Amino acid sequence: MDISKIFENNEKWIQSKTENDPGYFENLAKGQKPDVLYIGCSDSRVTAEDLMGMQPGELFVHRNVANVVNAIDLNAQSVINYAVKYLEVNHVVVCGHYGCGGVKAAMEAKDLGILNPWLRNIRDVYRAHKDELNAIDDDHRRYDRLVELNVEEQAINVIKMAAVQSAIRKRGMQIHGWVFDIKSGKLVDLKIDFRKVLEGVMEIYRLED
């Protein structure tokens, strides 16, 4: 790829944004007030703003391999805390995708070096749901199901955070678990009842203000 093409694309993008709104970037520079925090996968095929039809300033984004929310990952924890406590987003979306390479790698018994500690988070999801997953004969369906269960477990990890619990109690912030189907382009709402999930984990993870 000719990197200079990126700067040509940038100029075209600027022109497309300012044709009908000359003050577009001036207004954008004034600050941000996104309503949604999107936690997704780093996969190059899954672009949050495009698949959600959102514009710059409308979405706060954190991406990593297989959309993992790890309690000792200061990057993810800082993003979530900032979005929830200071930007006061009203929705937190954990979005996985079918065909996720990170989830697939976690299903295989291979030594992947530096990736091993990261993929262990997903292998832990498999361990927690091994009875359900091992009962699925079709490898592809088992793979898809682990993608979905990983979304649910990472969303639960979001709920474990003090700032998130406070925002749910005080202003009704909502948590969502979605999967992007690359083959169709559709977003799939897993319709997880996170109010019920919250009740189930609060005995152990409740953190009061």
HELIX and SHEET records of a PDB file:
HELIX    1   1 SER A    4  THR A   18  1                                  15    
HELIX    2   2 TYR A   24  LEU A   28  1                                   5    
HELIX    3   3 ALA A   48  MET A   52  1                                   5    
HELIX    4   4 LEU A   74  ASN A   81  1                                   8    
HELIX    5   5 TYR A   82  TYR A   86  3                                   5    
HELIX    6   6 GLY A  101  ALA A  106  1                                   6    
HELIX    7   7 LEU A  115  ALA A  128  1                                  14    
HELIX    8   8 LYS A  130  ASN A  134  1                                   5    
HELIX    9   9 ASP A  139  ILE A  159  1                                  21    
HELIX   10  10 ALA A  162  ARG A  171  1                                  10    
HELIX   11  11 PHE A  194  TYR A  205  1                                  12    
SHEET    1   A 5 LEU A  59  ASN A  64  0                                        
SHEET    2   A 5 VAL A  36  CYS A  41  1                                        
SHEET    3   A 5 HIS A  91  HIS A  97  1                                        
SHEET    4   A 5 GLN A 174  ASP A 181  1                                        
SHEET    5   A 5 LYS A 186  ASP A 189 -1                                        
END                                                                             
